[in-house]
Amino acid sequence: MTRGFTAMTRPLLFTLYPELKEKVPFCTFGNYPSPVEKLNALSNKTGADIWIKRDDIASHIYGGNKCRMMEWIIPDALHRGRQSLVTWGALGSNQVLSSVIFGRESGFRDITAVHNEQPIHPYVKRNFLISTSLGVKQIFASNPLLYLMKLWWAYFSKLLSGKRPYLIPLLGSSPLSVLSYLDAALELKMQIDAGECPRPDYIFVTVGTGGTAAGLMLGAKMLGDIGEVIGVRVVEKAFVNEWMIAWEINRALRFLRKKGVHLEEISISRHDINLIHDYMGTGYAESTPEAEESIRIASENNIQLDITYTGKTMAALLEFVREKPNKKFLFWHTLNTVDLSSFTEKLPDPKTLDSCFQRFFCEE
């Protein structure tokens, strides 16, 4: 990489590649750079040097990794002249909630969400009820085939109504979401160069649909000096694996070249991808003893984790620390931990939900 940057203008990717500025829409939802902090109590307890990248508080509205991604996804919808959004995910999906919150911030009022089932944790009820209170049309599908059929119909019915829809992609499957975390990798490099944190030997990040990890891994490949990115898989391996992450990265590289960016010859294979597969448990969003313990340990450091994503990633990091105690680690926090009480003041009564949802949200 031959061009550098000195100022925190967002996105950093436009400073590095000015040719993107007129070709890729972007808007700012967060407050960046997100802080990097040392986890002193955890470092003292383990004997390692453990830091955290606080994307969990990156926006005062809704933090986590989805904030960075929506800064690229929502402007693309606006640029294409779409009048409605169709989004999808599990019942407690952070993708759905972030689509709703940032979509409404950008003027979208017609939003449809298609859901599939997942274990019901407290955050699942919260996320679903918030999006319902914000006027989202909620659709439930009881099996994978019906899920795809209902998603297709939600999109097609908006076309028929004249409200041109934009399908929010599963965020790992979009080159734009990969670019959002390539930009985040540039941000981390800037913080390392400024002495805000040491260069980590290892960066641990959750891998759901894979866009966050793919962007960071591409950044590590292009920059060469931000540390080795290790992804911790929390969804079924059939959907996210080394081959899929490599495909996401290479597609993002093709996207950049198509937009006129002249890159050195970079190609990623599945052998370049470092994923840990042992912490998902019996299924998506299922609790594991290791995740529960890591959540407890993190709380002693005033860090909030969740059972579906970040708790499992922290569990993998803590086990890795035992094997390599003299290394520097960075935990990339992808969960929203911003207070959502402003959204929860007027939640709907679960008994008013459609009958297909009541069995998940009404107390027995």
For each residue, the residues with C-beta under 8 A, 3 or more apart:
1: 16 222 223 224 264
2:
3: 16 17
4: 16
5: 9 12 15 16 186 190
6:
7: 15
8: 12 32 33 187 190
9: 5 12 14 15
10: 14 26 28 32 183
11: 14 15 26 71 183
12: 5 8 9 15 16 183 186 187 190
13: 16 17 20 179 182 183 186
14: 9 10 11 17 18 20 21 26
15: 5 7 9 11 12 18
16: 1 3 4 5 12 13 186
17: 3 13 14 20 256 261
18: 14 15 21
19: 22 23 259 260 261
20: 13 14 17 23 24 256 259 260 261
21: 14 18 24
22: 19
23: 19 20 259 260
24: 20 21 72 176 179 259
25: 72 75 76 78 79
26: 10 11 14 71 72 75
27: 71 74 75 106
28: 10 32 71
29: 59 61 67 70 71 102 105
30: 34 58 59 63 67 68 71
31: 34 58 59 60
32: 8 10 28 58 187
33: 8 36 187 190 191
34: 30 31 53 54 55 57 58 187
35: 53 54 57
36: 33 51 52 53 54 188 191 196 197 330
37: 51 52 54
38: 43 49 50 51 52 197
39: 42 43 50 51 52 301 303 331
40: 43 44 301
41: 44 45 300 301
42: 39 45 46 50 297 298 300 301
43: 38 39 40 46 47 48 49 50
44: 40 41 47
45: 41 42 297
46: 42 43 50 318 321 322 325
47: 43 44 325 326
48: 43 321 324 325 326 327 328 329
49: 38 43 198 327 328 329
50: 38 39 42 43 46 317 321 328 329 330 331
51: 36 37 38 39 197 198 200 328 329 330 331
52: 36 37 38 39 303 330 331 332 333
53: 34 35 36 188 330 331 332 333
54: 34 35 36 37 57 58 333
55: 34 58 63 64 65 67 68 184 332 333 334
56: 63 64 304 333 334 335 336 337 338
57: 34 35 54 63 337 338
58: 30 31 32 34 54 55 63 64 67 68
59: 29 30 31 62 63 67 338
60: 31 338
61: 29 67 101 102 105 338
62: 59 66 67 97 98 101 102 336 338 340
63: 30 55 56 57 58 59 67 335 336 337 338
64: 55 56 58 67 94 98 333 334 335 336 337
65: 55 68 69 181 212 334
66: 62 69 70 94 95 97 98 102 171 336
67: 29 30 55 58 59 61 62 63 64 70 71 98 102 336
68: 30 55 58 65 71 72 180 181 183 184
69: 65 66 72 73 98 171 174 176 177 180 181 211 212
70: 29 66 67 73 74 98 99 102 103
71: 11 26 27 28 29 30 67 68 74 75 180
72: 24 25 26 68 69 75 76 176 177 179 180
73: 69 70 76 77 99 168 169 171 174 176 177
74: 27 70 71 77 78 102 103 106 108
75: 25 26 27 71 72 78 79 106
76: 25 72 73 79 80 166 176
77: 73 74 80 82 85 103 106 108 166 168
78: 25 74 75 81 82 106 107
79: 25 75 76
80: 76 77 166
81: 78 164
82: 77 78 85 164 165 166
83: 108 110 163 164 165
84: 108 110 111 112 158 163 164 165 166
85: 77 82 99 103 108 110 111 112 165 166 168
86: 111 112 113 114 151 154 155 158 165 166 167 168
87: 93 95 96 99 100 103 111 112 113 114 167 168
88: 93 95 96 113 114 115 147 151 168 170
89: 93 94 95 96 113 115 116 170
90: 93 115 116 117 118 124 284 285
91: 115 116 117 118 120 124 127 128 357 360
92: 118 120 121 123 124 125 126 127 128 285 308
93: 87 88 89 90 96 97 113 115 127
94: 64 66 89 97 98 127 335 336
95: 66 87 88 89 98 99 168 170 171
96: 87 88 89 93 99 100 113 115 127 131 136
97: 62 66 93 94 100 101 127 130 131
98: 62 64 66 67 69 70 94 95 101 102
99: 70 73 85 87 95 96 102 103 111 113 168
100: 87 96 97 103 104 111 113 130 131 134 136
101: 61 62 97 98 104 105 134 343
102: 29 61 62 66 67 70 74 98 99 105 106
103: 70 74 77 85 87 99 100 106 108 111
104: 100 101 107 108 109 111 134
105: 29 61 101 102
106: 27 74 75 77 78 102 103
107: 78 104
108: 74 77 83 84 85 103 104 111
109: 104 135
110: 83 84 85 158 163
111: 84 85 86 87 99 100 103 104 108 134 135 136 137
112: 84 85 86 87 136 137 139 154 158 165
113: 86 87 88 89 93 96 99 100 131 136 137 138 139
114: 86 87 88 139 140 141 147 150 151 154
115: 88 89 90 91 93 96 128 138 139 140 141
116: 89 90 91 140 141 142 144 147
117: 90 91 140 142 360
118: 90 91 92 124 284 285
119: 124 283 284 285 286 287
120: 91 92 124 125 360 361
121: 92 124 125 285 306 307 308
122: 125 126
123: 92 126 127 306 308
124: 90 91 92 118 119 120 121 127 128 285 360
125: 92 120 121 122 128 129 350 360 361
126: 92 122 123 129 130 340 344
127: 91 92 93 94 96 97 123 124 130 131
128: 91 92 115 124 125 131 132 138 357 360 361
129: 125 126 132 133 344 347 348 350 361
130: 97 100 126 127 133 134 340 343 344 347
131: 96 97 100 113 127 128 134 136 138
132: 128 129 136 138 347 348 353
133: 129 130 343 346 347 348
134: 100 101 104 111 130 131 343
135: 109 111
136: 96 100 111 112 113 131 132
137: 111 112 113
138: 113 115 128 131 132 353 354 357
139: 112 113 114 115 150 154
140: 114 115 116 117 354 356 357
141: 114 115 116 144 146 147 149 150 151
142: 116 117 146 356
143: 146 147
144: 116 141 147 148
145: 148 149
146: 141 142 143 149 150
147: 88 114 116 141 143 144 150 151
148: 144 145 151 152
149: 141 145 146 152 153
150: 114 139 141 146 147 153 154
151: 86 88 114 141 147 148 154 155 167
152: 148 149 155 156
153: 149 150 156 157
154: 86 112 114 139 150 151 157 158 165
155: 86 151 152 158 159 165 167
156: 152 153 159 160
157: 153 154 160 161
158: 84 86 110 112 154 155 161 163 164 165
159: 155 156 162 164 165
160: 156 157
161: 157 158
162: 159
163: 83 84 110 158
164: 81 82 83 84 158 159
165: 82 83 84 85 86 112 154 155 158 159
166: 76 77 80 82 84 85 86
167: 86 87 151 155
168: 73 77 85 86 87 88 95 99 171
169: 73 173 174 177
170: 88 89 95 173 174 209
171: 66 69 73 95 168 174 177 209 211
172: 177 208 209 210 211 212 214 240 244 248
173: 169 170 177 209 211 248
174: 69 73 169 170 171 177 178 211
175: 178 179 248 251 252 254 255
176: 24 69 72 73 76 179 180
177: 69 72 73 169 171 172 173 174 180 181 211 212 215
178: 174 175 181 182 211 214 215 218 248 249 251 252
179: 13 24 72 175 176 182 183 215 252 255 256
180: 68 69 71 72 176 177 183 184 211 215
181: 65 68 69 177 178 184 185 211 212 213 214 215 216 218 219
182: 13 178 179 185 186 215 216 218 219 222 252
183: 10 11 12 13 68 179 180 186 187 215
184: 55 68 180 181 187 188 215 216 219
185: 181 182 188 189 215 216 218 219 220 222 223 226
186: 5 12 13 16 182 183 189 190 219 223
187: 8 12 32 33 34 183 184 190 191
188: 36 53 184 185 191 192 219 226 330
189: 185 186 192 193 219 223 225 226
190: 5 8 12 33 186 187 193 194
191: 33 36 187 188 194 196 197
192: 188 189 195 196 197 198 199 225 226
193: 189 190
194: 190 191
195: 192
196: 36 191 192
197: 36 38 51 191 192 200 330
198: 49 51 192 328
199: 192 225 226 227 328
200: 51 197 203 226 227 328 329 330
201: 227 228 324 327 328 329
202: 227 228 229 230 320 324 327 328 329 330
203: 200 216 220 226 227 228 229 230 329 330 332
204: 230 232 313 314 316 317 320 329 330 331 332
205: 212 213 216 229 230 231 232 313 332 334
206: 212 213 231 232 234 309 310 312 313 332 334
207: 210 212 213 231 232 233 234 235 240 245 275
208: 172 212 234 235 240 309
209: 170 171 172 173 235 239 240
210: 172 207 213 214 231 240 244 245 248
211: 69 171 172 173 174 177 178 180 181 214 215 248
212: 65 69 172 177 181 205 206 207 208 215 216 332 334
213: 181 205 206 207 210 216 217 229 231 245 275
214: 172 178 181 210 211 217 218 245 248 249 252
215: 177 178 179 180 181 182 183 184 185 211 212 218 219 252
216: 181 182 184 185 203 205 212 213 219 220 229 332
217: 213 214 220 221 229 231 245 249 268 272 273
218: 178 181 182 185 214 215 221 222 249 252 253 268
219: 181 182 184 185 186 188 189 215 216 222 223 226
220: 185 203 216 217 223 224 226 227 228 229
221: 217 218 224 249 266 268 272
222: 1 182 185 218 219 266
223: 1 185 186 189 219 220 226
224: 1 220 221
225: 189 192 199
226: 185 188 189 192 199 200 203 219 220 223
227: 199 200 201 202 203 220 328 330
228: 201 202 203 220 274
229: 202 203 205 213 216 217 220 274
230: 202 203 204 205 274 275 276 316 320
231: 205 206 207 210 213 217 245 273 274 275 276
232: 204 205 206 207 275 276 279 312 313 316 317
233: 207 237 240 241 275 276 277 279 280
234: 206 207 208 279 280 284 308 309 312 313
235: 207 208 209 239 240 280 284
236: 239 240 280 283 284
237: 233 240 241 277
238: 241
239: 209 235 236 244
240: 172 207 208 209 210 233 235 236 237 244 245
241: 233 237 238 244 245 270 275
242: 245 246 270 271 273 275
243: 246 247 270
244: 172 210 239 240 241 247 248
245: 207 210 213 214 217 231 240 241 242 248 249 270 273 275
246: 242 243 249 250 268 269 270 272 273
247: 243 244 250 251
248: 172 173 175 178 210 211 214 244 245 251 252
249: 178 214 217 218 221 245 246 252 253 268
250: 246 247 253 254 267 268
251: 175 178 247 248 254 255
252: 175 178 179 182 214 215 218 248 249 255 256
253: 218 249 250 256 257 263 266 267 268
254: 175 250 251 257 258
255: 175 179 251 252 258 259
256: 17 20 179 252 253 259 261 263
257: 253 254 260 261 262 263
258: 254 255
259: 19 20 23 24 255 256
260: 19 20 23 257
261: 17 19 20 256 257
262: 257
263: 253 256 257 266
264: 1
265:
266: 221 222 253 263
267: 250 253
268: 217 218 221 246 249 250 253 272 273
269: 246 272
270: 241 242 243 245 246 273
271: 242
272: 217 221 246 268 269
273: 217 231 242 245 246 268 270
274: 228 229 230 231
275: 207 213 230 231 232 233 241 242 245
276: 230 231 232 233 279 316
277: 233 237 280
278: 316
279: 232 233 234 276 288 290 291 312 313 315 316
280: 233 234 235 236 277 283 284 286 288 312
281: 286 287 288 291 312
282: 286
283: 119 236 280 286
284: 90 118 119 234 235 236 280 308
285: 90 92 118 119 121 124 307 308
286: 119 280 281 282 283
287: 119 281 291 292 307
288: 279 280 281 291 292 307 312 315
289: 292 293
290: 279 293 294 312 315 319
291: 279 281 287 288 294 295 305 307 311 312 314 315
292: 287 288 289 295 296 307 311
293: 289 290 296 297 315
294: 290 291 297 298 305 311 312 314 315 318
295: 291 292 298 299 305 306 307 311 314
296: 292 293 299 300
297: 42 45 293 294 300 301 314 318
298: 42 294 295 301 303 304 305 311 314
299: 295 296 302 303 304 305
300: 41 42 296 297
301: 39 40 41 42 297 298
302: 299
303: 39 52 298 299 333
304: 56 298 299 335 337
305: 291 294 295 298 299 310 311 314 335
306: 121 123 295 309 310 311 335
307: 121 285 287 288 291 292 295 311 312
308: 92 121 123 234 284 285 311 312
309: 206 208 234 306 312 313 334 335
310: 206 305 306 313 314 333 334 335
311: 291 292 294 295 298 305 306 307 308 314 315
312: 206 232 234 279 280 281 288 290 291 294 307 308 309 315 316
313: 204 205 206 232 234 279 309 310 316 317 331
314: 204 291 294 295 297 298 305 310 311 317 318 331
315: 279 288 290 291 293 294 311 312 318 319
316: 204 230 232 276 278 279 312 313 319 320
317: 50 204 232 313 314 320 321 329 331
318: 46 294 297 314 315 321 322
319: 290 315 316 322 323
320: 202 204 230 316 317 323 324 329
321: 46 48 50 317 318 324 325 327 329
322: 46 318 319 325
323: 319 320
324: 48 201 202 320 321 327
325: 46 47 48 321 322
326: 47 48
327: 48 49 201 202 321 324
328: 48 49 50 51 198 199 200 201 202 227
329: 48 49 50 51 200 201 202 203 204 317 320 321
330: 36 50 51 52 53 188 197 200 202 203 204 227
331: 39 50 51 52 53 204 313 314 317
332: 52 53 55 203 204 205 206 212 216
333: 52 53 54 55 56 64 303 310 337
334: 55 56 64 65 205 206 212 309 310
335: 56 63 64 94 304 305 306 309 310
336: 56 62 63 64 66 67 94 340
337: 56 57 63 64 304 333
338: 56 57 59 60 61 62 63
339: 342
340: 62 126 130 336 343 344
341: 344 345
342: 339 345
343: 101 130 133 134 340
344: 126 129 130 340 341 347
345: 341 342
346: 133
347: 129 130 132 133 344
348: 129 132 133 352 353
349: 352
350: 125 129 353 357 358 361 362 363
351: 358 362
352: 348 349
353: 132 138 348 350 357 358 361 362
354: 138 140 357 358
355: 358 359
356: 140 142 359
357: 91 128 138 140 350 353 354 360 361
358: 350 351 353 354 355 361 362
359: 355 356 362
360: 91 117 120 124 125 128 357
361: 120 125 128 129 350 353 357 358
362: 350 351 353 358 359
363: 350
364:
